[in-house]
Amino acid sequence: MDFYRRLALAGEKIPCGRVATYGQLALLCGKPRCSRQVGRALKYGLAGSAFPAYRVVNSRGILSGASSFDTPDMQKLLLEAEGVPVRDNRVDLNTFGWENTMEDARSLQKSFEEEGI
């Protein structure tokens, strides 16, 4: 499905040491009301095995993808390995949230057009 191919491309853009939200990724993929679909894609690996699912948190910065990882604390460990502190199962979005730019969005849109998705 094109949405999952778009999501895979958007995931490549999340910088190391930053997190994105489900809703932010849905918006970047052109489906602003599909944050649950992003979660489903990550849970079932529909965005590809290279997608950095551990860099995705909910809109309040809470780690909510534990069932998608081998162990319940894997997401936390992977984020902390990139320098993102996790306190009480939460990431400070003001400090570590990916603030994508319009240029990021335009670049993704161009990639979608080139891929025909």
MIDOSE-1310 file (N, C-alpha, C; in nm, 2 decimals, decimal comma, always signed):
residues 117
mdfy	+0,08/-0,12/+0,00/+0,00/+0,00/+0,00/+0,09/+0,12/+0,00; +0,05/+0,23/-0,07/+0,13/+0,35/-0,09/+0,16/+0,41/+0,05; +0,06/+0,41/+0,14/+0,08/+0,48/+0,27/+0,20/+0,42/+0,34; +0,22/+0,29/+0,34/+0,33/+0,22/+0,40/+0,46/+0,25/+0,33
rrla	+0,46/+0,26/+0,20/+0,58/+0,30/+0,13/+0,62/+0,45/+0,16; +0,52/+0,53/+0,17/+0,55/+0,67/+0,21/+0,60/+0,68/+0,36; +0,54/+0,60/+0,44/+0,59/+0,59/+0,58/+0,74/+0,55/+0,59; +0,77/+0,45/+0,51/+0,91/+0,40/+0,51/+1,01/+0,52/+0,47
lage	+0,97/+0,60/+0,37/+1,05/+0,71/+0,33/+1,06/+0,82/+0,44; +0,94/+0,84/+0,51/+0,94/+0,94/+0,61/+1,03/+0,90/+0,73; +1,03/+0,77/+0,76/+1,11/+0,72/+0,87/+1,25/+0,74/+0,85; +1,30/+0,73/+0,73/+1,44/+0,75/+0,70/+1,48/+0,90/+0,73
kipc	+1,39/+0,99/+0,74/+1,42/+1,13/+0,77/+1,43/+1,16/+0,92; +1,38/+1,07/+1,00/+1,39/+1,10/+1,15/+1,54/+1,10/+1,19; +1,59/+1,21/+1,24/+1,73/+1,22/+1,27/+1,77/+1,13/+1,39; +1,89/+1,09/+1,39/+1,94/+1,01/+1,51/+1,93/+1,11/+1,63
grva	+1,89/+1,06/+1,75/+1,88/+1,14/+1,87/+1,75/+1,22/+1,87; +1,66/+1,20/+1,79/+1,53/+1,27/+1,78/+1,42/+1,17/+1,78; +1,30/+1,21/+1,82/+1,18/+1,12/+1,80/+1,07/+1,20/+1,73; +0,99/+1,12/+1,66/+0,87/+1,18/+1,59/+0,75/+1,11/+1,65
tygq	+0,63/+1,18/+1,63/+0,51/+1,12/+1,68/+0,43/+1,05/+1,57; +0,34/+0,96/+1,61/+0,26/+0,89/+1,52/+0,19/+0,99/+1,43; +0,13/+1,09/+1,49/+0,05/+1,19/+1,41/+0,14/+1,27/+1,32; +0,26/+1,31/+1,36/+0,35/+1,38/+1,28/+0,38/+1,30/+1,15
lall	+0,41/+1,17/+1,17/+0,44/+1,09/+1,05/+0,32/+1,07/+0,96; +0,20/+1,06/+1,02/+0,08/+1,05/+0,94/+0,06/+1,17/+0,85; +0,09/+1,29/+0,91/+0,07/+1,41/+0,84/+0,18/+1,42/+0,73; +0,30/+1,39/+0,76/+0,40/+1,39/+0,65/+0,37/+1,30/+0,54
cgkp	+0,30/+1,19/+0,56/+0,26/+1,09/+0,46/+0,13/+1,14/+0,39; +0,08/+1,25/+0,42/-0,04/+1,30/+0,35/-0,17/+1,25/+0,41; -0,17/+1,18/+0,53/-0,29/+1,13/+0,59/-0,29/+1,18/+0,73; -0,33/+1,30/+0,76/-0,32/+1,36/+0,89/-0,40/+1,29/+1,00
rcsr	-0,50/+1,22/+0,97/-0,59/+1,16/+1,07/-0,56/+1,01/+1,08; -0,44/+0,96/+1,04/-0,41/+0,82/+1,03/-0,30/+0,78/+1,13; -0,29/+0,84/+1,24/-0,18/+0,81/+1,34/-0,19/+0,66/+1,38; -0,31/+0,61/+1,39/-0,33/+0,47/+1,43/-0,28/+0,38/+1,33
qvgr	-0,29/+0,42/+1,20/-0,24/+0,34/+1,09/-0,09/+0,33/+1,10; -0,03/+0,44/+1,14/+0,12/+0,44/+1,16/+0,16/+0,34/+1,27; +0,08/+0,34/+1,38/+0,11/+0,24/+1,48/+0,09/+0,10/+1,44; -0,01/+0,07/+1,36/-0,03/-0,06/+1,30/+0,08/-0,10/+1,21
alky	+0,13/-0,01/+1,13/+0,24/-0,03/+1,04/+0,37/-0,07/+1,11; +0,39/+0,00/+1,22/+0,51/-0,03/+1,30/+0,50/-0,16/+1,38; +0,38/-0,19/+1,43/+0,36/-0,31/+1,50/+0,38/-0,44/+1,41; +0,34/-0,43/+1,29/+0,34/-0,54/+1,20/+0,46/-0,53/+1,10
glag	+0,54/-0,44/+1,11/+0,66/-0,42/+1,02/+0,62/-0,39/+0,88; +0,51/-0,32/+0,86/+0,46/-0,29/+0,72/+0,54/-0,17/+0,66; +0,62/-0,10/+0,74/+0,70/+0,01/+0,68/+0,84/-0,04/+0,65; +0,86/-0,17/+0,66/+0,99/-0,22/+0,63/+1,08/-0,24/+0,75
safp	+1,17/-0,33/+0,74/+1,25/-0,37/+0,86/+1,36/-0,26/+0,89; +1,38/-0,17/+0,80/+1,48/-0,07/+0,83/+1,42/+0,05/+0,90; +1,29/+0,06/+0,91/+1,22/+0,17/+0,98/+1,26/+0,18/+1,12; +1,31/+0,30/+1,17/+1,35/+0,32/+1,31/+1,23/+0,33/+1,40
ayrv	+1,15/+0,23/+1,42/+1,03/+0,23/+1,50/+1,05/+0,28/+1,64; +1,17/+0,26/+1,70/+1,20/+0,31/+1,83/+1,20/+0,46/+1,85; +1,21/+0,53/+1,74/+1,21/+0,67/+1,74/+1,07/+0,73/+1,73; +0,97/+0,65/+1,74/+0,83/+0,70/+1,73/+0,76/+0,69/+1,87
vnsr	+0,70/+0,80/+1,91/+0,64/+0,80/+2,04/+0,50/+0,87/+2,02; +0,42/+0,86/+2,12/+0,28/+0,92/+2,11/+0,29/+1,08/+2,12; +0,18/+1,14/+2,11/+0,18/+1,29/+2,11/+0,22/+1,35/+2,24; +0,23/+1,28/+2,35/+0,27/+1,33/+2,47/+0,42/+1,29/+2,51
gils	+0,48/+1,22/+2,41/+0,62/+1,18/+2,43/+0,63/+1,04/+2,50; +0,52/+0,98/+2,52/+0,52/+0,85/+2,59/+0,56/+0,74/+2,50; +0,65/+0,65/+2,54/+0,68/+0,53/+2,47/+0,56/+0,44/+2,47; +0,51/+0,41/+2,35/+0,38/+0,33/+2,35/+0,39/+0,21/+2,26
gass	+0,51/+0,17/+2,22/+0,53/+0,06/+2,12/+0,59/-0,06/+2,18; +0,59/-0,08/+2,31/+0,66/-0,19/+2,38/+0,62/-0,33/+2,31; +0,50/-0,35/+2,27/+0,46/-0,48/+2,21/+0,53/-0,50/+2,08; +0,59/-0,40/+2,02/+0,65/-0,41/+1,89/+0,80/-0,45/+1,90
fdtp	+0,85/-0,46/+2,02/+0,99/-0,49/+2,04/+1,01/-0,62/+2,11; +1,13/-0,68/+2,10/+1,16/-0,81/+2,16/+1,15/-0,81/+2,31; +1,18/-0,70/+2,37/+1,16/-0,69/+2,52/+1,09/-0,56/+2,55; +1,02/-0,55/+2,66/+0,94/-0,43/+2,69/+1,03/-0,30/+2,71
dmqk	+1,16/-0,31/+2,74/+1,24/-0,20/+2,76/+1,33/-0,17/+2,64; +1,31/-0,24/+2,53/+1,40/-0,22/+2,41/+1,40/-0,08/+2,35; +1,28/-0,03/+2,34/+1,26/+0,11/+2,28/+1,34/+0,21/+2,37; +1,32/+0,20/+2,50/+1,39/+0,29/+2,59/+1,55/+0,27/+2,58
llle	+1,59/+0,15/+2,57/+1,74/+0,13/+2,56/+1,79/+0,18/+2,43; +1,72/+0,16/+2,32/+1,77/+0,21/+2,19/+1,77/+0,37/+2,19; +1,67/+0,43/+2,24/+1,67/+0,58/+2,25/+1,78/+0,63/+2,33; +1,80/+0,57/+2,45/+1,91/+0,61/+2,54/+2,04/+0,59/+2,47
aegv	+2,06/+0,49/+2,39/+2,19/+0,47/+2,32/+2,21/+0,58/+2,22; +2,11/+0,65/+2,18/+2,12/+0,76/+2,09/+2,13/+0,90/+2,16; +2,13/+0,89/+2,29/+2,14/+1,01/+2,37/+2,01/+1,07/+2,41; +1,90/+1,00/+2,39/+1,77/+1,05/+2,42/+1,73/+1,00/+2,56
pvrd	+1,72/+1,08/+2,66/+1,69/+1,04/+2,79/+1,54/+1,00/+2,80; +1,51/+0,89/+2,87/+1,37/+0,85/+2,89/+1,34/+0,85/+3,04; +1,25/+0,93/+3,08/+1,22/+0,94/+3,23/+1,07/+0,90/+3,24; +1,04/+0,81/+3,33/+0,90/+0,77/+3,35/+0,83/+0,73/+3,22
nrvd	+0,91/+0,66/+3,14/+0,86/+0,60/+3,01/+0,82/+0,72/+2,91; +0,88/+0,83/+2,93/+0,85/+0,95/+2,85/+0,97/+1,02/+2,80; +0,96/+1,08/+2,68/+1,07/+1,16/+2,62/+1,02/+1,30/+2,62; +1,11/+1,40/+2,64/+1,08/+1,54/+2,64/+1,07/+1,58/+2,49
lntf	+0,95/+1,60/+2,44/+0,94/+1,64/+2,30/+0,99/+1,78/+2,27; +0,98/+1,87/+2,37/+1,04/+2,00/+2,35/+1,19/+2,00/+2,32; +1,26/+1,90/+2,38/+1,40/+1,89/+2,36/+1,44/+1,80/+2,25; +1,37/+1,68/+2,24/+1,42/+1,57/+2,16/+1,32/+1,54/+2,04
gwen	+1,21/+1,62/+2,03/+1,12/+1,60/+1,92/+1,18/+1,65/+1,79; +1,15/+1,57/+1,69/+1,19/+1,61/+1,55/+1,11/+1,73/+1,50; +1,16/+1,84/+1,49/+1,09/+1,96/+1,43/+1,11/+1,96/+1,28; +1,04/+1,88/+1,21/+1,06/+1,88/+1,07/+1,02/+2,02/+1,01
tmed	+1,09/+2,05/+0,90/+1,06/+2,18/+0,84/+0,98/+2,16/+0,71; +0,94/+2,27/+0,66/+0,86/+2,27/+0,53/+0,95/+2,21/+0,42; +1,08/+2,23/+0,43/+1,17/+2,17/+0,33/+1,17/+2,02/+0,34; +1,17/+1,97/+0,47/+1,15/+1,82/+0,49/+1,03/+1,77/+0,42
arsl	+0,92/+1,84/+0,44/+0,79/+1,80/+0,38/+0,79/+1,80/+0,23; +0,85/+1,91/+0,18/+0,86/+1,92/+0,03/+0,95/+1,81/-0,03; +1,06/+1,78/+0,04/+1,15/+1,68/+0,00/+1,08/+1,54/+0,00; +1,00/+1,52/+0,10/+0,93/+1,39/+0,10/+0,82/+1,39/-0,01
qksf	+0,75/+1,50/-0,03/+0,65/+1,50/-0,14/+0,72/+1,47/-0,27; +0,84/+1,53/-0,29/+0,91/+1,50/-0,42/+0,95/+1,36/-0,43; +0,99/+1,30/-0,32/+1,02/+1,16/-0,32/+0,90/+1,07/-0,35; +0,79/+1,11/-0,29/+0,66/+1,03/-0,32/+0,63/+1,04/-0,47
eeeg	+0,64/+1,16/-0,52/+0,61/+1,17/-0,67/+0,71/+1,09/-0,75; +0,83/+1,10/-0,72/+0,93/+1,02/-0,80/+0,91/+0,87/-0,79; +0,86/+0,82/-0,67/+0,83/+0,68/-0,65/+0,69/+0,64/-0,71; +0,61/+0,75/-0,74/+0,48/+0,72/-0,79/+0,38/+0,68/-0,68
i	+0,41/+0,73/-0,56/+0,32/+0,69/-0,45/+0,25/+0,82/-0,40
